[in-house]
Amino acid sequence: MKPLPTIYNDSAVWFAACQDTDPQVQAAAYNALFAYLSQVALHIVYDQPEAEALAQDCAQLALIRIHRRLAECREPSAFRAWARQMVSHLAIDALRRRARLTFAAEDELETVLAGTAEKLPSLEDHMTTETTLAGLYAVLQSAPISERSRRVVIGRYLQALADEPLAEAESKLVGKPVLPSHIQVTRAKNMAKLRTWEPLLALLETAP
Protein backbone atom coordinates (compact mmCIF):
# COMPACT_ATOMS: atom_id res chain seq x y z
CA MET A 1 0.00 0.00 0.00
CA LYS A 2 1.38 3.42 -0.93
CA PRO A 3 2.35 5.55 2.09
CA LEU A 4 0.01 8.41 2.90
CA PRO A 5 1.19 11.96 3.58
CA THR A 6 2.35 12.22 7.19
CA ILE A 7 -0.57 14.45 8.11
CA TYR A 8 -2.97 11.54 7.57
CA ASN A 9 -1.11 9.17 9.89
CA ASP A 10 -3.27 10.61 12.63
CA SER A 11 -6.88 9.50 12.18
CA ALA A 12 -8.25 12.39 14.21
CA VAL A 13 -6.39 14.92 12.06
CA TRP A 14 -7.65 13.21 8.91
CA PHE A 15 -11.20 13.21 10.27
CA ALA A 16 -10.95 16.93 11.00
CA ALA A 17 -9.51 17.66 7.54
CA CYS A 18 -12.55 15.98 5.93
CA GLN A 19 -14.70 18.60 7.67
CA ASP A 20 -12.38 21.56 7.25
CA THR A 21 -13.99 24.80 6.10
CA ASP A 22 -11.12 25.34 3.66
CA PRO A 23 -12.22 23.61 0.41
CA GLN A 24 -8.62 22.84 -0.55
CA VAL A 25 -7.87 21.12 2.76
CA GLN A 26 -11.08 19.12 2.56
CA ALA A 27 -10.49 18.15 -1.08
CA ALA A 28 -6.94 16.99 -0.29
CA ALA A 29 -8.24 14.90 2.60
CA TYR A 30 -10.84 13.20 0.44
CA ASN A 31 -8.39 12.65 -2.41
CA ALA A 32 -6.01 10.92 -0.01
CA LEU A 33 -8.94 8.94 1.41
CA PHE A 34 -9.93 7.77 -2.07
CA ALA A 35 -6.39 6.56 -2.76
CA TYR A 36 -6.29 4.77 0.59
CA LEU A 37 -9.72 3.13 0.18
CA SER A 38 -8.85 2.03 -3.36
CA GLN A 39 -5.81 0.18 -2.04
CA VAL A 40 -7.84 -1.44 0.76
CA ALA A 41 -10.48 -2.60 -1.71
CA LEU A 42 -7.85 -3.85 -4.15
CA HIS A 43 -6.45 -6.19 -1.51
CA ILE A 44 -9.90 -7.81 -1.36
CA VAL A 45 -10.81 -7.95 -5.06
CA TYR A 46 -7.26 -8.43 -6.43
CA ASP A 47 -8.07 -11.67 -8.28
CA GLN A 48 -11.13 -10.34 -10.09
CA PRO A 49 -11.24 -9.23 -13.73
CA GLU A 50 -10.49 -5.51 -13.99
CA ALA A 51 -9.67 -5.53 -10.27
CA GLU A 52 -8.36 -1.94 -10.12
CA ALA A 53 -11.52 -0.55 -11.72
CA LEU A 54 -13.68 -2.58 -9.34
CA ALA A 55 -11.63 -1.41 -6.35
CA GLN A 56 -11.99 2.22 -7.43
CA ASP A 57 -15.75 1.78 -7.84
CA CYS A 58 -15.94 0.44 -4.28
CA ALA A 59 -13.75 3.29 -3.03
CA GLN A 60 -15.89 5.90 -4.78
CA LEU A 61 -19.07 4.49 -3.26
CA ALA A 62 -17.42 4.32 0.15
CA LEU A 63 -16.26 7.93 -0.21
CA ILE A 64 -19.83 9.07 -0.85
CA ARG A 65 -21.14 7.13 2.13
CA ILE A 66 -18.39 8.42 4.38
CA HIS A 67 -19.12 12.00 3.38
CA ARG A 68 -22.84 11.55 4.07
CA ARG A 69 -22.36 9.65 7.32
CA LEU A 70 -19.34 11.40 8.76
CA ALA A 71 -21.27 12.28 11.90
CA GLU A 72 -21.68 8.56 12.61
CA CYS A 73 -17.95 8.28 13.28
CA ARG A 74 -18.07 9.19 16.97
CA GLU A 75 -14.39 8.43 17.62
CA PRO A 76 -12.15 10.60 15.39
CA SER A 77 -9.16 8.53 16.50
CA ALA A 78 -10.84 5.49 14.86
CA PHE A 79 -11.69 7.30 11.63
CA ARG A 80 -9.22 5.36 9.48
CA ALA A 81 -10.48 2.00 10.80
CA TRP A 82 -14.10 3.11 10.37
CA ALA A 83 -13.50 4.12 6.75
CA ARG A 84 -11.52 0.94 6.06
CA GLN A 85 -14.34 -1.19 7.44
CA MET A 86 -16.86 0.60 5.24
CA VAL A 87 -14.97 0.04 1.99
CA SER A 88 -14.15 -3.54 3.00
CA HIS A 89 -17.86 -4.32 3.38
CA LEU A 90 -18.56 -2.80 -0.02
CA ALA A 91 -15.76 -4.81 -1.66
CA ILE A 92 -16.99 -8.04 -0.08
CA ASP A 93 -20.53 -7.25 -1.23
CA ALA A 94 -19.19 -6.73 -4.76
CA LEU A 95 -17.55 -10.16 -4.65
CA ARG A 96 -20.77 -11.72 -3.43
CA ARG A 97 -22.74 -10.08 -6.24
CA ARG A 98 -20.26 -11.38 -8.79
CA ALA A 99 -20.43 -14.85 -7.30
CA ARG A 100 -24.23 -14.83 -7.44
CA LEU A 101 -24.07 -13.55 -11.00
CA THR A 102 -21.69 -16.33 -11.96
CA PHE A 103 -23.87 -19.08 -10.54
CA ALA A 104 -27.20 -17.57 -11.57
CA ALA A 105 -26.19 -16.55 -15.09
CA GLU A 106 -23.77 -19.33 -15.97
CA ASP A 107 -26.44 -21.19 -17.94
CA GLU A 108 -28.44 -18.26 -19.29
CA LEU A 109 -26.87 -18.08 -22.73
CA GLU A 110 -26.66 -21.85 -22.81
CA THR A 111 -30.42 -21.88 -22.19
CA VAL A 112 -30.97 -19.42 -25.02
CA LEU A 113 -28.83 -21.43 -27.40
CA ALA A 114 -30.37 -24.65 -26.14
CA GLY A 115 -33.67 -23.26 -27.37
CA THR A 116 -32.15 -23.40 -30.81
CA ALA A 117 -31.53 -27.11 -30.47
CA GLU A 118 -35.21 -27.84 -30.96
CA LYS A 119 -35.19 -25.74 -34.12
CA LEU A 120 -31.93 -27.11 -35.49
CA PRO A 121 -32.16 -29.90 -38.02
CA SER A 122 -30.90 -33.37 -37.30
CA LEU A 123 -27.18 -34.09 -37.47
CA GLU A 124 -27.67 -35.60 -40.89
CA ASP A 125 -28.55 -32.19 -42.23
CA HIS A 126 -24.99 -31.04 -41.63
CA MET A 127 -24.93 -28.11 -44.01
CA THR A 128 -27.96 -26.43 -42.47
CA THR A 129 -26.47 -26.80 -39.02
CA GLU A 130 -23.25 -25.17 -40.16
CA THR A 131 -25.23 -22.36 -41.75
CA THR A 132 -26.94 -21.70 -38.43
CA LEU A 133 -23.62 -21.75 -36.55
CA ALA A 134 -22.16 -19.37 -39.12
CA GLY A 135 -25.08 -17.05 -38.44
CA LEU A 136 -24.38 -17.20 -34.71
CA TYR A 137 -20.70 -16.43 -35.29
CA ALA A 138 -21.66 -13.48 -37.48
CA VAL A 139 -24.26 -11.98 -35.17
CA LEU A 140 -22.02 -12.31 -32.10
CA GLN A 141 -19.34 -10.26 -33.86
CA SER A 142 -21.56 -7.19 -33.49
CA ALA A 143 -22.94 -8.01 -30.04
CA PRO A 144 -22.76 -5.19 -27.45
CA ILE A 145 -20.06 -6.90 -25.39
CA SER A 146 -16.30 -6.50 -25.01
CA GLU A 147 -13.81 -8.27 -27.24
CA ARG A 148 -12.81 -10.58 -24.41
CA SER A 149 -16.46 -11.38 -23.73
CA ARG A 150 -16.97 -12.13 -27.40
CA ARG A 151 -14.00 -14.53 -27.45
CA VAL A 152 -15.16 -16.21 -24.25
CA VAL A 153 -18.78 -16.62 -25.36
CA ILE A 154 -17.83 -17.96 -28.78
CA GLY A 155 -15.16 -20.22 -27.27
CA ARG A 156 -17.51 -21.68 -24.68
CA TYR A 157 -20.76 -22.01 -26.57
CA LEU A 158 -19.79 -22.36 -30.22
CA GLN A 159 -16.40 -24.04 -29.91
CA ALA A 160 -17.15 -26.06 -26.74
CA LEU A 161 -13.92 -24.97 -25.04
CA ALA A 162 -13.52 -25.30 -21.27
CA ASP A 163 -12.61 -22.36 -19.04
CA GLU A 164 -9.00 -23.51 -18.54
CA PRO A 165 -7.89 -23.31 -22.20
CA LEU A 166 -9.85 -20.08 -22.62
CA ALA A 167 -8.03 -18.61 -19.61
CA GLU A 168 -4.69 -19.77 -21.01
CA ALA A 169 -5.43 -18.19 -24.38
CA GLU A 170 -6.48 -14.90 -22.77
CA SER A 171 -3.34 -14.91 -20.59
CA LYS A 172 -1.14 -15.16 -23.66
CA LEU A 173 -3.16 -12.50 -25.45
CA VAL A 174 -3.05 -9.86 -22.71
CA GLY A 175 0.38 -10.78 -21.35
CA LYS A 176 -0.72 -11.34 -17.76
CA PRO A 177 -2.39 -14.17 -15.82
CA VAL A 178 -6.09 -14.71 -16.46
CA LEU A 179 -7.70 -17.32 -14.22
CA PRO A 180 -10.60 -19.62 -15.14
CA SER A 181 -12.64 -17.75 -12.53
CA HIS A 182 -12.04 -14.56 -14.51
CA ILE A 183 -13.39 -16.30 -17.59
CA GLN A 184 -16.49 -17.38 -15.68
CA VAL A 185 -17.20 -13.86 -14.47
CA THR A 186 -16.53 -12.35 -17.90
CA ARG A 187 -18.96 -14.81 -19.48
CA ALA A 188 -21.59 -14.53 -16.78
CA LYS A 189 -21.85 -10.75 -16.67
CA ASN A 190 -22.77 -10.62 -20.37
CA MET A 191 -25.51 -13.23 -20.29
CA ALA A 192 -28.35 -10.84 -19.57
CA LYS A 193 -27.34 -8.58 -22.45
CA LEU A 194 -27.27 -11.40 -24.95
CA ARG A 195 -30.46 -12.97 -23.69
CA THR A 196 -32.42 -9.84 -24.52
CA TRP A 197 -30.40 -8.67 -27.52
CA GLU A 198 -32.78 -8.46 -30.46
CA PRO A 199 -30.43 -9.51 -33.31
CA LEU A 200 -29.58 -12.75 -31.53
CA LEU A 201 -33.21 -13.45 -30.65
CA ALA A 202 -34.24 -12.78 -34.26
CA LEU A 203 -31.64 -15.25 -35.51
CA LEU A 204 -32.78 -17.93 -33.09
CA GLU A 205 -36.41 -17.42 -34.09
CA THR A 206 -35.61 -17.88 -37.78
CA ALA A 207 -33.29 -20.85 -37.32
CA PRO A 208 -34.47 -23.85 -39.38
TORDRENFI-488853 format. One record per residue (C-alpha): residue number from 1; x, y, z. Coordinates in nm, 3 decimals. Last residue first. Layout:
<sites>
+-----+---------+---------+---------+
| pos |    east |   north |      up |
+-----+---------+---------+---------+
| NUM |       X |       Y |       Z |
...
+-----+---------+---------+---------+
</sites>
This chain:
<sites>
+-----+---------+---------+---------+
| pos |    east |   north |      up |
+-----+---------+---------+---------+
| 208 |  -3.447 |  -2.385 |  -3.938 |
| 207 |  -3.329 |  -2.085 |  -3.732 |
| 206 |  -3.561 |  -1.788 |  -3.778 |
| 205 |  -3.641 |  -1.742 |  -3.409 |
| 204 |  -3.278 |  -1.793 |  -3.309 |
| 203 |  -3.164 |  -1.525 |  -3.551 |
| 202 |  -3.424 |  -1.278 |  -3.426 |
| 201 |  -3.321 |  -1.345 |  -3.065 |
| 200 |  -2.958 |  -1.275 |  -3.153 |
| 199 |  -3.043 |  -0.951 |  -3.331 |
| 198 |  -3.278 |  -0.846 |  -3.046 |
| 197 |  -3.040 |  -0.867 |  -2.752 |
| 196 |  -3.242 |  -0.984 |  -2.452 |
| 195 |  -3.046 |  -1.297 |  -2.369 |
| 194 |  -2.727 |  -1.140 |  -2.495 |
| 193 |  -2.734 |  -0.858 |  -2.245 |
| 192 |  -2.835 |  -1.084 |  -1.957 |
| 191 |  -2.551 |  -1.323 |  -2.029 |
| 190 |  -2.277 |  -1.062 |  -2.037 |
| 189 |  -2.185 |  -1.075 |  -1.667 |
| 188 |  -2.159 |  -1.453 |  -1.678 |
| 187 |  -1.896 |  -1.481 |  -1.948 |
| 186 |  -1.653 |  -1.235 |  -1.790 |
| 185 |  -1.720 |  -1.386 |  -1.447 |
| 184 |  -1.649 |  -1.738 |  -1.568 |
| 183 |  -1.339 |  -1.630 |  -1.759 |
| 182 |  -1.204 |  -1.456 |  -1.451 |
| 181 |  -1.264 |  -1.775 |  -1.253 |
| 180 |  -1.060 |  -1.962 |  -1.514 |
| 179 |  -0.770 |  -1.732 |  -1.422 |
| 178 |  -0.609 |  -1.471 |  -1.646 |
| 177 |  -0.239 |  -1.417 |  -1.582 |
| 176 |  -0.072 |  -1.134 |  -1.776 |
| 175 |   0.038 |  -1.078 |  -2.135 |
| 174 |  -0.305 |  -0.986 |  -2.271 |
| 173 |  -0.316 |  -1.250 |  -2.545 |
| 172 |  -0.114 |  -1.516 |  -2.366 |
| 171 |  -0.334 |  -1.491 |  -2.059 |
| 170 |  -0.648 |  -1.490 |  -2.277 |
| 169 |  -0.543 |  -1.819 |  -2.438 |
| 168 |  -0.469 |  -1.977 |  -2.101 |
| 167 |  -0.803 |  -1.861 |  -1.961 |
| 166 |  -0.985 |  -2.008 |  -2.262 |
| 165 |  -0.789 |  -2.331 |  -2.220 |
| 164 |  -0.900 |  -2.351 |  -1.854 |
| 163 |  -1.261 |  -2.236 |  -1.904 |
| 162 |  -1.352 |  -2.530 |  -2.127 |
| 161 |  -1.392 |  -2.497 |  -2.504 |
| 160 |  -1.715 |  -2.606 |  -2.674 |
| 159 |  -1.640 |  -2.404 |  -2.991 |
| 158 |  -1.979 |  -2.236 |  -3.022 |
| 157 |  -2.076 |  -2.201 |  -2.657 |
| 156 |  -1.751 |  -2.168 |  -2.468 |
| 155 |  -1.516 |  -2.022 |  -2.727 |
| 154 |  -1.783 |  -1.796 |  -2.878 |
| 153 |  -1.878 |  -1.662 |  -2.536 |
| 152 |  -1.516 |  -1.621 |  -2.425 |
| 151 |  -1.400 |  -1.453 |  -2.745 |
| 150 |  -1.697 |  -1.213 |  -2.740 |
| 149 |  -1.646 |  -1.138 |  -2.373 |
| 148 |  -1.281 |  -1.058 |  -2.441 |
| 147 |  -1.381 |  -0.827 |  -2.724 |
| 146 |  -1.630 |  -0.650 |  -2.501 |
| 145 |  -2.006 |  -0.690 |  -2.539 |
| 144 |  -2.276 |  -0.519 |  -2.745 |
| 143 |  -2.294 |  -0.801 |  -3.004 |
| 142 |  -2.156 |  -0.719 |  -3.349 |
| 141 |  -1.934 |  -1.026 |  -3.386 |
| 140 |  -2.202 |  -1.231 |  -3.210 |
| 139 |  -2.426 |  -1.198 |  -3.517 |
| 138 |  -2.166 |  -1.348 |  -3.748 |
| 137 |  -2.070 |  -1.643 |  -3.529 |
| 136 |  -2.438 |  -1.720 |  -3.471 |
| 135 |  -2.508 |  -1.705 |  -3.844 |
| 134 |  -2.216 |  -1.937 |  -3.912 |
| 133 |  -2.362 |  -2.175 |  -3.655 |
| 132 |  -2.694 |  -2.170 |  -3.843 |
| 131 |  -2.523 |  -2.236 |  -4.175 |
| 130 |  -2.325 |  -2.517 |  -4.016 |
| 129 |  -2.647 |  -2.680 |  -3.902 |
| 128 |  -2.796 |  -2.643 |  -4.247 |
| 127 |  -2.493 |  -2.811 |  -4.401 |
| 126 |  -2.499 |  -3.104 |  -4.163 |
| 125 |  -2.855 |  -3.219 |  -4.223 |
| 124 |  -2.767 |  -3.560 |  -4.089 |
| 123 |  -2.718 |  -3.409 |  -3.747 |
| 122 |  -3.090 |  -3.337 |  -3.730 |
| 121 |  -3.216 |  -2.990 |  -3.802 |
| 120 |  -3.193 |  -2.711 |  -3.549 |
| 119 |  -3.519 |  -2.574 |  -3.412 |
| 118 |  -3.521 |  -2.784 |  -3.096 |
| 117 |  -3.153 |  -2.711 |  -3.047 |
| 116 |  -3.215 |  -2.340 |  -3.081 |
| 115 |  -3.367 |  -2.326 |  -2.737 |
| 114 |  -3.037 |  -2.465 |  -2.614 |
| 113 |  -2.883 |  -2.143 |  -2.740 |
| 112 |  -3.097 |  -1.942 |  -2.502 |
| 111 |  -3.042 |  -2.188 |  -2.219 |
| 110 |  -2.666 |  -2.185 |  -2.281 |
| 109 |  -2.687 |  -1.808 |  -2.273 |
| 108 |  -2.844 |  -1.826 |  -1.929 |
| 107 |  -2.644 |  -2.119 |  -1.794 |
| 106 |  -2.377 |  -1.933 |  -1.597 |
| 105 |  -2.619 |  -1.655 |  -1.509 |
| 104 |  -2.720 |  -1.757 |  -1.157 |
| 103 |  -2.387 |  -1.908 |  -1.054 |
| 102 |  -2.169 |  -1.633 |  -1.196 |
| 101 |  -2.407 |  -1.355 |  -1.100 |
| 100 |  -2.423 |  -1.483 |  -0.744 |
|  99 |  -2.043 |  -1.485 |  -0.730 |
|  98 |  -2.026 |  -1.138 |  -0.879 |
|  97 |  -2.274 |  -1.008 |  -0.624 |
|  96 |  -2.077 |  -1.172 |  -0.343 |
|  95 |  -1.755 |  -1.016 |  -0.465 |
|  94 |  -1.919 |  -0.673 |  -0.476 |
|  93 |  -2.053 |  -0.725 |  -0.123 |
|  92 |  -1.699 |  -0.804 |  -0.008 |
|  91 |  -1.576 |  -0.481 |  -0.166 |
|  90 |  -1.856 |  -0.280 |  -0.002 |
|  89 |  -1.786 |  -0.432 |   0.338 |
|  88 |  -1.415 |  -0.354 |   0.300 |
|  87 |  -1.497 |   0.004 |   0.199 |
|  86 |  -1.686 |   0.060 |   0.524 |
|  85 |  -1.434 |  -0.119 |   0.744 |
|  84 |  -1.152 |   0.094 |   0.606 |
|  83 |  -1.350 |   0.412 |   0.675 |
|  82 |  -1.410 |   0.311 |   1.037 |
|  81 |  -1.048 |   0.200 |   1.080 |
|  80 |  -0.922 |   0.536 |   0.948 |
|  79 |  -1.169 |   0.730 |   1.163 |
|  78 |  -1.084 |   0.549 |   1.486 |
|  77 |  -0.916 |   0.853 |   1.650 |
|  76 |  -1.215 |   1.060 |   1.539 |
|  75 |  -1.439 |   0.843 |   1.762 |
|  74 |  -1.807 |   0.919 |   1.697 |
|  73 |  -1.795 |   0.828 |   1.328 |
|  72 |  -2.168 |   0.856 |   1.261 |
|  71 |  -2.127 |   1.228 |   1.190 |
|  70 |  -1.934 |   1.140 |   0.876 |
|  69 |  -2.236 |   0.965 |   0.732 |
|  68 |  -2.284 |   1.155 |   0.407 |
|  67 |  -1.912 |   1.200 |   0.338 |
|  66 |  -1.839 |   0.842 |   0.438 |
|  65 |  -2.114 |   0.713 |   0.213 |
|  64 |  -1.983 |   0.907 |  -0.085 |
|  63 |  -1.626 |   0.793 |  -0.021 |
|  62 |  -1.742 |   0.432 |   0.015 |
|  61 |  -1.907 |   0.449 |  -0.326 |
|  60 |  -1.589 |   0.590 |  -0.478 |
|  59 |  -1.375 |   0.329 |  -0.303 |
|  58 |  -1.594 |   0.044 |  -0.428 |
|  57 |  -1.575 |   0.178 |  -0.784 |
|  56 |  -1.199 |   0.222 |  -0.743 |
|  55 |  -1.163 |  -0.141 |  -0.635 |
|  54 |  -1.368 |  -0.258 |  -0.934 |
|  53 |  -1.152 |  -0.055 |  -1.172 |
|  52 |  -0.836 |  -0.194 |  -1.012 |
|  51 |  -0.967 |  -0.553 |  -1.027 |
|  50 |  -1.049 |  -0.551 |  -1.399 |
|  49 |  -1.124 |  -0.923 |  -1.373 |
|  48 |  -1.113 |  -1.034 |  -1.009 |
|  47 |  -0.807 |  -1.167 |  -0.828 |
|  46 |  -0.726 |  -0.843 |  -0.643 |
|  45 |  -1.081 |  -0.795 |  -0.506 |
|  44 |  -0.990 |  -0.781 |  -0.136 |
|  43 |  -0.645 |  -0.619 |  -0.151 |
|  42 |  -0.785 |  -0.385 |  -0.415 |
|  41 |  -1.048 |  -0.260 |  -0.171 |
|  40 |  -0.784 |  -0.144 |   0.076 |
|  39 |  -0.581 |   0.018 |  -0.204 |
|  38 |  -0.885 |   0.203 |  -0.336 |
|  37 |  -0.972 |   0.313 |   0.018 |
|  36 |  -0.629 |   0.477 |   0.059 |
|  35 |  -0.639 |   0.656 |  -0.276 |
|  34 |  -0.993 |   0.777 |  -0.207 |
|  33 |  -0.894 |   0.894 |   0.141 |
|  32 |  -0.601 |   1.092 |  -0.001 |
|  31 |  -0.839 |   1.265 |  -0.241 |
|  30 |  -1.084 |   1.320 |   0.044 |
|  29 |  -0.824 |   1.490 |   0.260 |
|  28 |  -0.694 |   1.699 |  -0.029 |
|  27 |  -1.049 |   1.815 |  -0.108 |
|  26 |  -1.108 |   1.912 |   0.256 |
|  25 |  -0.787 |   2.112 |   0.276 |
|  24 |  -0.862 |   2.284 |  -0.055 |
|  23 |  -1.222 |   2.361 |   0.041 |
|  22 |  -1.112 |   2.534 |   0.366 |
|  21 |  -1.399 |   2.480 |   0.610 |
|  20 |  -1.238 |   2.156 |   0.725 |
|  19 |  -1.470 |   1.860 |   0.767 |
|  18 |  -1.255 |   1.598 |   0.593 |
|  17 |  -0.951 |   1.766 |   0.754 |
|  16 |  -1.095 |   1.693 |   1.100 |
|  15 |  -1.120 |   1.321 |   1.027 |
|  14 |  -0.765 |   1.321 |   0.891 |
|  13 |  -0.639 |   1.492 |   1.206 |
|  12 |  -0.825 |   1.239 |   1.421 |
|  11 |  -0.688 |   0.950 |   1.218 |
|  10 |  -0.327 |   1.061 |   1.263 |
|   9 |  -0.111 |   0.917 |   0.989 |
|   8 |  -0.297 |   1.154 |   0.757 |
|   7 |  -0.057 |   1.445 |   0.811 |
|   6 |   0.235 |   1.222 |   0.719 |
|   5 |   0.119 |   1.196 |   0.358 |
|   4 |   0.001 |   0.841 |   0.290 |
|   3 |   0.235 |   0.555 |   0.209 |
|   2 |   0.138 |   0.342 |  -0.093 |
|   1 |   0.000 |   0.000 |   0.000 |
+-----+---------+---------+---------+
</sites>
